[in-house]
Amino acid sequence: MPADGLHGFARFPTTRWSLVDRAGREGPEAERRALGQLLSQYLPALRSHLIHSKRLQPADADDVLQDFVAGKILERELIAKANEQLGKFRTFLLTALDRFLLNRIRDRKAQKRTVGAAHNLGEEDDQLPASERADAYDVEWARQVLQETLGRMRAECQAAGRDAVWGMFECRVLAPLTPDAPPVEYGELVRRFGFRSPSQASNALVTAKRMYARVLRSVIGEYACDAAAVEAEINELHRILANSGS
């Protein structure tokens, strides 16, 4: 299981519903590949939810996830029950995990066993509003969306020989996100990336921002149903990041 918690940037769940279909409904080999991809994408956010919303210790969170994968996803074919008409896949998965954890707590209480932090959590955190309980999960989701988007954008720039476009975006958009890191002046950028003028550097930055917006929509479009859903997801991403201070 991943060990980097809320701030780990594993691949974001950029899952088409066709991937969910393959994981739940196709032949063994296709199911194995699709399921492996799904798990690698969603487990970091689920782990973050258990640690930060459910207050489990990291080792306990890993145990819960291992049992969830083995008992619900593999043995009971949870993925095959997903239906895009009933809501977002990440919400479906989170709800299933919460129910699994609650049943686990109840079972252990019935057996009169001590379950430590998970026991206390089951009686306290389960009373929290659903929106509050999902905060850590949503923040991790939003961060991984951005990580996936930036990774694809950089790879696209490198493949097309447009390193200067990525460099402009990195220096003028990403770097200033770091505390006390002002954007690099255009004169320096002209020299660094070999532009003919500050105007050409400015145009490259406009191109970079447009590329970022396109790639972001492409990433979200892989699991949102239509254009309206893509825009709704982008708005939600911005809201989550703004509320979290990220």
N, C-alpha and C positions, 0 to 999 in steps of 0.2 A: 504494500500500500504506500502511497505517497507520504512523505514525512515533512512536507513544507507548509502545511496548514493554509491559513487564509491568504497568505502572501505568495503562495506557490503559483506559478503560471504554467500549468500543464495545458495541453491543447484544449481549447474551448469546444464545447459540444456543437460543432458545425454540422449537425446531422440532418440530412434530408429525411422526410418521412419514408422515402423509399429505402433508406438504410434501416429504419426501424422495421419496415416490412421484411427486409432480408433477414434481420436478426430474429424475427419472430415467426416467419412463415415459410421460408424457402428451405432448400436442401441443407444437409449437415455442413458441407464445406462452406457454402455461402453464409450460413448462419454463424459458423465459428468465426469467420473473418469479420462479419458485420458486428457481432456481439463484442468481439475484442476491441473494435474501434469505438463502439458506444461506451464500453466500460472505461477505456483510457481517457475518454473525453469528459465523462460525467462524474467519475468518482472523486476528483479533487473538490468539486463544489459540494458534493454530498458529505465528504469528510469535514469540510469547513463548517457546514451546518451542524454536524454532530458536536464539534468542538466548541464553536462560538455561540450557537443558539441553544443547544442541548447541554452544554457545559460538561461534556465527557472529556476525560483525559485522552490524549492522543492514542495511547495503546488500546484503551477501551473503544474508541471510535474505530480503530482498525479492526478490532474483533467484531464489532457490530456490522461493519461493511462486509467483512469476509463471510459472515453468516448470512447476511442479506443477499449477497451475490449467489452463494451456494444454495440457500434455502428457497429464495423467492425467484431470482432471475433464472437460475439454471434448472432447478428441480421443478418449479411450478410454472415455468415459461411466462414470466410476468410481461416481457416485452410484447408477446403476441396479443396481449390484452389492450395495448395502447391503441387509441383511436383519435386521429387528429380532429375529428368533429367534436370531441368532448373537451378539448382544451390543449394547452401547451404540453409538450412531452416532458419538459423539465419539471412542470408542476405535477404531472402524473407520477413521475419518479420520486419526487420529494414526498408526496402524500403517501406513496407506498412505503417509503422508508420510515416515515413517522409512525405509521400503523404497525410496521414490523417492530420498531423499538418499543412501542407501547405494549404490544402483545408479549414481547420478550420480558419486559418488566413485570407484567401481570403473572406470567408463568413462573418467574423466579420468586415472586412474592408468595404465590400459591405453594411453592415448594419450600417456603420458609428459608430461603437462602439470602444472604446479604449480597446486594448488588452495588454497593458503594455509591459513587457519584451518579450512576445511571438510575439508582433507586430513588434518590432524592429528586433528581430531575423529573422523573416520571410523575411525581406528585405535584411538583411546582411549575416547571416550565410548560407542561401540557396545558396549563390554564392561561398561558399567554395568548394574545391575539395571533391569528395565523400570520398576519403581515409582519409582526415583530419576530416571530419564530423563524421566518424565512429570510430575514435581513442578511445574515452572513452568507447564505446560499446565493442570494441575488447579487450581492457585491462581488462574490467570486465569479459568478456567471458574467457579470458586466466586465470585470477585469480580463477574463479570458477571451471575451469577444474582442476587446481591444488588442490583446496580445496576438490573437490569431490574425486580425486585420493588419496589424503592423508587420507581422512576419510575412504575410503574403505580399504586402505592398513592397517591402524591401526585396523579396525574392524576385518579384516582377521587374523592379527597377534594375536589379543586377543582371537578370537574364536579357533585358533589352539594352544593356549598356547605358543606362540612364542613372548612373551613380550620383551625378550632380543633382538630379531631381530629389532623390532620397536624401542627399546631404543637406539640401535646402530645408526640407521638411524636418529633418532631425535637428538642425541648428536653430531654426526659427519657430518651430512648433513644439517639438518634444523637449529640447533642452531647457526652455524657460519653465517647464513644469517642475523642474527640480528647484527647491528653495535656494534663493540667492544666486540663481544662474541666469543672468540677463541674456537676451537673444544676441547672437553675433551680428555685428554691424555689416551692412551690405558691402562696404569697401573691402572688408576682410573676406567675405564670401566670394566676391568677384575674383580676388587673388587666389583663394583656396581652390575654387572649382573651375577656374579658367574661363569665366564669363567675359564677354567683351565689354559689358557695362553693367551698372546697377539695375538698369531697366531690364536687361536680359535675365539677371538673377531674380528679379521680382516676378517676371513671367514664369520662370521655372517653379517658383513657390506657388503661384496660382495653379499651375499644372499639378503640382504635388498634392495640393489640397483637394482638387477635383478627383485625383486618383484615389486618395484616401476615402472620400465619400463614396466613390464607386465600389471600391473593394469592401468597405463596410456593408454596403447594401448587398453585395454578393455573398458575404459571409452569413448575414442574417437571412438572406433569401434562401439559404440551403435548409432552413428548418421552419421558416414562416411560410404560410400557405399562399399568400398573394401579396400584391403591392401594398395594400392597406395594412396588412399584418406586418410587413417590413417596416413601414413608417411608425406603426404603433410600438414595435420593439425598439426602434431607435429612440423614440421619445422616452420609453421606459428605461432604457440604458442611461440616457442623460439624467433622468430623474434619480436613479439609484446612485450614480456617481456623485451627483450634486449633494444628495442627502448624506452620503457617507463621507463627504469631504475629500474624495479622491480626485 
